[in-house]
Amino acid sequence: MEIPKIIGAGLVVIGVGMGIGRIGGSAMDAIARQPEATGKIQTAMLIAAALIEGIGFAALFAV
């Protein structure tokens, strides 16, 4: 019964990493297009990354 839990936890970590990486990459693209909006973009990026990480922690505890 341990192997499905380990696989599930691994998938959660991979998903969270991919989500935060995608947010970071998209934010860098947006900042490159509109440098004057850097502050707003960074704020939105950090909030979204924190929400994804929180959901990841909740999923790990559910596994």
N, CA, C and O atoms as CSV, one atom per row, in Angstrom:
chain,resi,resn,atom,element,x,y,z
A,1,MET,N,N,0.814,-1.210,0.000
A,1,MET,CA,C,0.000,0.000,0.000
A,1,MET,C,C,0.850,1.264,0.000
A,1,MET,O,O,0.321,2.343,-0.266
A,2,GLU,N,N,2.133,1.174,0.285
A,2,GLU,CA,C,2.974,2.360,0.338
A,2,GLU,C,C,3.337,2.888,-1.050
A,2,GLU,O,O,3.484,4.097,-1.231
A,3,ILE,N,N,3.480,2.003,-2.019
A,3,ILE,CA,C,3.945,2.432,-3.345
A,3,ILE,C,C,2.959,3.393,-4.010
A,3,ILE,O,O,3.410,4.384,-4.583
A,4,PRO,N,N,1.648,3.165,-3.973
A,4,PRO,CA,C,0.736,4.148,-4.573
A,4,PRO,C,C,0.827,5.517,-3.901
A,4,PRO,O,O,0.693,6.544,-4.567
A,5,LYS,N,N,1.054,5.540,-2.594
A,5,LYS,CA,C,1.178,6.822,-1.906
A,5,LYS,C,C,2.439,7.552,-2.332
A,5,LYS,O,O,2.425,8.770,-2.510
A,6,ILE,N,N,3.527,6.816,-2.495
A,6,ILE,CA,C,4.788,7.425,-2.919
A,6,ILE,C,C,4.670,7.959,-4.342
A,6,ILE,O,O,5.158,9.050,-4.641
A,7,ILE,N,N,4.031,7.203,-5.209
A,7,ILE,CA,C,3.838,7.655,-6.591
A,7,ILE,C,C,2.940,8.883,-6.622
A,7,ILE,O,O,3.209,9.832,-7.358
A,8,GLY,N,N,1.877,8.870,-5.828
A,8,GLY,CA,C,0.984,10.030,-5.766
A,8,GLY,C,C,1.697,11.268,-5.261
A,8,GLY,O,O,1.504,12.357,-5.801
A,9,ALA,N,N,2.521,11.118,-4.230
A,9,ALA,CA,C,3.269,12.261,-3.703
A,9,ALA,C,C,4.257,12.780,-4.743
A,9,ALA,O,O,4.440,13.989,-4.879
A,10,GLY,N,N,4.886,11.876,-5.468
A,10,GLY,CA,C,5.806,12.293,-6.517
A,10,GLY,C,C,5.109,13.066,-7.621
A,10,GLY,O,O,5.637,14.058,-8.122
A,11,LEU,N,N,3.930,12.616,-7.998
A,11,LEU,CA,C,3.162,13.326,-9.025
A,11,LEU,C,C,2.743,14.707,-8.554
A,11,LEU,O,O,2.740,15.658,-9.336
A,12,VAL,N,N,2.387,14.825,-7.271
A,12,VAL,CA,C,2.025,16.128,-6.715
A,12,VAL,C,C,3.208,17.078,-6.794
A,12,VAL,O,O,3.060,18.223,-7.222
A,13,VAL,N,N,4.374,16.615,-6.385
A,13,VAL,CA,C,5.569,17.467,-6.396
A,13,VAL,C,C,5.932,17.872,-7.819
A,13,VAL,O,O,6.282,19.026,-8.063
A,14,ILE,N,N,5.853,16.941,-8.750
A,14,ILE,CA,C,6.152,17.263,-10.150
A,14,ILE,C,C,5.155,18.290,-10.687
A,14,ILE,O,O,5.545,19.241,-11.365
A,15,GLY,N,N,3.885,18.102,-10.388
A,15,GLY,CA,C,2.862,19.037,-10.858
A,15,GLY,C,C,3.041,20.433,-10.299
A,15,GLY,O,O,2.907,21.421,-11.021
A,16,VAL,N,N,3.345,20.515,-9.011
A,16,VAL,CA,C,3.567,21.827,-8.399
A,16,VAL,C,C,4.793,22.494,-9.008
A,16,VAL,O,O,4.766,23.690,-9.301
A,17,GLY,N,N,5.859,21.739,-9.200
A,17,GLY,CA,C,7.062,22.297,-9.806
A,17,GLY,C,C,6.816,22.807,-11.212
A,17,GLY,O,O,7.303,23.873,-11.590
A,18,MET,N,N,6.062,22.046,-11.983
A,18,MET,CA,C,5.750,22.482,-13.348
A,18,MET,C,C,4.864,23.727,-13.341
A,18,MET,O,O,5.048,24.631,-14.156
A,19,GLY,N,N,3.916,23.767,-12.428
A,19,GLY,CA,C,3.026,24.929,-12.355
A,19,GLY,C,C,3.765,26.198,-11.973
A,19,GLY,O,O,3.567,27.242,-12.595
A,20,ILE,N,N,4.611,26.120,-10.962
A,20,ILE,CA,C,5.362,27.298,-10.539
A,20,ILE,C,C,6.364,27.697,-11.623
A,20,ILE,O,O,6.577,28.886,-11.856
A,21,GLY,N,N,6.975,26.728,-12.280
A,21,GLY,CA,C,7.894,27.045,-13.371
A,21,GLY,C,C,7.200,27.739,-14.528
A,21,GLY,O,O,7.739,28.666,-15.132
A,22,ARG,N,N,6.005,27.279,-14.822
A,22,ARG,CA,C,5.250,27.911,-15.915
A,22,ARG,C,C,4.846,29.334,-15.554
A,22,ARG,O,O,4.883,30.226,-16.401
A,23,ILE,N,N,4.462,29.547,-14.304
A,23,ILE,CA,C,4.122,30.894,-13.861
A,23,ILE,C,C,5.330,31.810,-13.968
A,23,ILE,O,O,5.221,32.934,-14.458
A,24,GLY,N,N,6.489,31.329,-13.510
A,24,GLY,CA,C,7.709,32.133,-13.572
A,24,GLY,C,C,8.097,32.476,-15.004
A,24,GLY,O,O,8.456,33.616,-15.296
A,25,GLY,N,N,8.025,31.498,-15.892
A,25,GLY,CA,C,8.354,31.741,-17.292
A,25,GLY,C,C,7.410,32.726,-17.954
A,25,GLY,O,O,7.836,33.603,-18.706
A,26,SER,N,N,6.128,32.575,-17.669
A,26,SER,CA,C,5.144,33.497,-18.240
A,26,SER,C,C,5.330,34.902,-17.692
A,26,SER,O,O,5.154,35.883,-18.415
A,27,ALA,N,N,5.683,35.001,-16.422
A,27,ALA,CA,C,5.925,36.314,-15.836
A,27,ALA,C,C,7.134,36.983,-16.478
A,27,ALA,O,O,7.116,38.188,-16.727
A,28,MET,N,N,8.176,36.216,-16.746
A,28,MET,CA,C,9.360,36.792,-17.397
A,28,MET,C,C,9.027,37.271,-18.810
A,28,MET,O,O,9.518,38.312,-19.245
A,29,ASP,N,N,8.196,36.514,-19.525
A,29,ASP,CA,C,7.761,36.949,-20.853
A,29,ASP,C,C,6.956,38.245,-20.765
A,29,ASP,O,O,7.142,39.160,-21.567
A,30,ALA,N,N,6.066,38.307,-19.785
A,30,ALA,CA,C,5.241,39.505,-19.628
A,30,ALA,C,C,6.089,40.718,-19.248
A,30,ALA,O,O,5.851,41.822,-19.739
A,31,ILE,N,N,7.077,40.514,-18.375
A,31,ILE,CA,C,7.946,41.622,-17.985
A,31,ILE,C,C,8.786,42.079,-19.181
A,31,ILE,O,O,9.045,43.273,-19.332
A,32,ALA,N,N,9.208,41.149,-20.021
A,32,ALA,CA,C,9.973,41.525,-21.208
A,32,ALA,C,C,9.128,42.350,-22.170
A,32,ALA,O,O,9.648,43.229,-22.857
A,33,ARG,N,N,7.841,42.075,-22.221
A,33,ARG,CA,C,6.961,42.831,-23.114
A,33,ARG,C,C,6.582,44.186,-22.535
A,33,ARG,O,O,6.498,45.172,-23.268
A,34,GLN,N,N,6.349,44.243,-21.209
A,34,GLN,CA,C,5.930,45.486,-20.562
A,34,GLN,C,C,6.747,45.710,-19.294
A,34,GLN,O,O,6.285,45.387,-18.200
A,35,PRO,N,N,7.938,46.251,-19.422
A,35,PRO,CA,C,8.789,46.444,-18.247
A,35,PRO,C,C,8.194,47.397,-17.210
A,35,PRO,O,O,8.524,47.306,-16.027
A,36,GLU,N,N,7.335,48.295,-17.636
A,36,GLU,CA,C,6.746,49.250,-16.687
A,36,GLU,C,C,5.743,48.589,-15.741
A,36,GLU,O,O,5.396,49.173,-14.714
A,37,ALA,N,N,5.278,47.399,-16.062
A,37,ALA,CA,C,4.308,46.698,-15.224
A,37,ALA,C,C,4.967,45.631,-14.357
A,37,ALA,O,O,4.292,44.711,-13.895
A,38,THR,N,N,6.260,45.738,-14.130
A,38,THR,CA,C,7.000,44.711,-13.401
A,38,THR,C,C,6.431,44.449,-12.013
A,38,THR,O,O,6.267,43.294,-11.619
A,39,GLY,N,N,6.132,45.498,-11.276
A,39,GLY,CA,C,5.627,45.337,-9.907
A,39,GLY,C,C,4.317,44.568,-9.841
A,39,GLY,O,O,4.151,43.673,-9.012
A,40,LYS,N,N,3.396,44.921,-10.715
A,40,LYS,CA,C,2.100,44.237,-10.731
A,40,LYS,C,C,2.242,42.777,-11.161
A,40,LYS,O,O,1.581,41.889,-10.622
A,41,ILE,N,N,3.109,42.549,-12.133
A,41,ILE,CA,C,3.306,41.179,-12.625
A,41,ILE,C,C,3.933,40.316,-11.539
A,41,ILE,O,O,3.513,39.180,-11.320
A,42,GLN,N,N,4.944,40.859,-10.857
A,42,GLN,CA,C,5.605,40.084,-9.803
A,42,GLN,C,C,4.647,39.779,-8.661
A,42,GLN,O,O,4.671,38.680,-8.107
A,43,THR,N,N,3.809,40.739,-8.307
A,43,THR,CA,C,2.845,40.508,-7.230
A,43,THR,C,C,1.870,39.391,-7.603
A,43,THR,O,O,1.617,38.488,-6.806
A,44,ALA,N,N,1.334,39.459,-8.802
A,44,ALA,CA,C,0.400,38.423,-9.251
A,44,ALA,C,C,1.094,37.068,-9.331
A,44,ALA,O,O,0.497,36.044,-8.999
A,45,MET,N,N,2.357,37.056,-9.771
A,45,MET,CA,C,3.105,35.811,-9.874
A,45,MET,C,C,3.311,35.183,-8.503
A,45,MET,O,O,3.124,33.977,-8.339
A,46,LEU,N,N,3.692,35.985,-7.524
A,46,LEU,CA,C,3.928,35.445,-6.183
A,46,LEU,C,C,2.649,34.921,-5.541
A,46,LEU,O,O,2.666,33.887,-4.873
A,47,ILE,N,N,1.550,35.624,-5.740
A,47,ILE,CA,C,0.272,35.163,-5.185
A,47,ILE,C,C,-0.138,33.836,-5.832
A,47,ILE,O,O,-0.559,32.910,-5.139
A,48,ALA,N,N,-0.016,33.746,-7.157
A,48,ALA,CA,C,-0.387,32.505,-7.849
A,48,ALA,C,C,0.524,31.354,-7.430
A,48,ALA,O,O,0.054,30.233,-7.235
A,49,ALA,N,N,1.828,31.621,-7.290
A,49,ALA,CA,C,2.755,30.561,-6.880
A,49,ALA,C,C,2.446,30.084,-5.465
A,49,ALA,O,O,2.527,28.889,-5.180
A,50,ALA,N,N,2.094,31.012,-4.580
A,50,ALA,CA,C,1.747,30.631,-3.213
A,50,ALA,C,C,0.478,29.785,-3.180
A,50,ALA,O,O,0.389,28.828,-2.411
A,51,LEU,N,N,-0.492,30.130,-4.003
A,51,LEU,CA,C,-1.725,29.331,-4.052
A,51,LEU,C,C,-1.458,27.928,-4.589
A,51,LEU,O,O,-1.995,26.950,-4.068
A,52,ILE,N,N,-0.644,27.828,-5.614
A,52,ILE,CA,C,-0.314,26.506,-6.160
A,52,ILE,C,C,0.439,25.676,-5.127
A,52,ILE,O,O,0.175,24.485,-4.960
A,53,GLU,N,N,1.378,26.316,-4.437
A,53,GLU,CA,C,2.144,25.590,-3.421
A,53,GLU,C,C,1.231,25.134,-2.279
A,53,GLU,O,O,1.393,24.028,-1.763
A,54,GLY,N,N,0.289,25.966,-1.889
A,54,GLY,CA,C,-0.649,25.586,-0.833
A,54,GLY,C,C,-1.512,24.401,-1.238
A,54,GLY,O,O,-1.759,23.501,-0.435
A,55,ILE,N,N,-1.963,24.402,-2.468
A,55,ILE,CA,C,-2.753,23.272,-2.956
A,55,ILE,C,C,-1.892,22.017,-3.004
A,55,ILE,O,O,-2.371,20.918,-2.725
A,56,GLY,N,N,-0.618,22.183,-3.358
A,56,GLY,CA,C,0.302,21.043,-3.369
A,56,GLY,C,C,0.486,20.444,-1.990
A,56,GLY,O,O,0.492,19.223,-1.832
A,57,PHE,N,N,0.638,21.311,-0.981
A,57,PHE,CA,C,0.762,20.814,0.393
A,57,PHE,C,C,-0.502,20.082,0.823
A,57,PHE,O,O,-0.428,19.027,1.454
A,58,ALA,N,N,-1.651,20.632,0.487
A,58,ALA,CA,C,-2.913,19.981,0.841
A,58,ALA,C,C,-3.026,18.618,0.162
A,58,ALA,O,O,-3.498,17.654,0.764
A,59,ALA,N,N,-2.590,18.547,-1.090
A,59,ALA,CA,C,-2.645,17.275,-1.810
A,59,ALA,C,C,-1.680,16.263,-1.202
A,59,ALA,O,O,-1.991,15.074,-1.142
A,60,LEU,N,N,-0.508,16.722,-0.749
A,60,LEU,CA,C,0.429,15.801,-0.120
A,60,LEU,C,C,-0.138,15.217,1.163
A,60,LEU,O,O,0.055,14.035,1.447
A,61,PHE,N,N,-0.836,16.035,1.937
A,61,PHE,CA,C,-1.416,15.529,3.174
A,61,PHE,C,C,-2.623,14.634,2.909
A,61,PHE,O,O,-2.955,13.779,3.731
A,62,ALA,N,N,-3.282,14.827,1.764
A,62,ALA,CA,C,-4.407,13.965,1.405
A,62,ALA,C,C,-3.919,12.595,0.934
A,62,ALA,O,O,-4.627,11.597,1.066
A,63,VAL,N,N,-2.723,12.559,0.392
A,63,VAL,CA,C,-2.138,11.294,-0.087
A,63,VAL,C,C,-1.670,10.557,1.119
A,63,VAL,O,O,-1.135,9.455,1.001
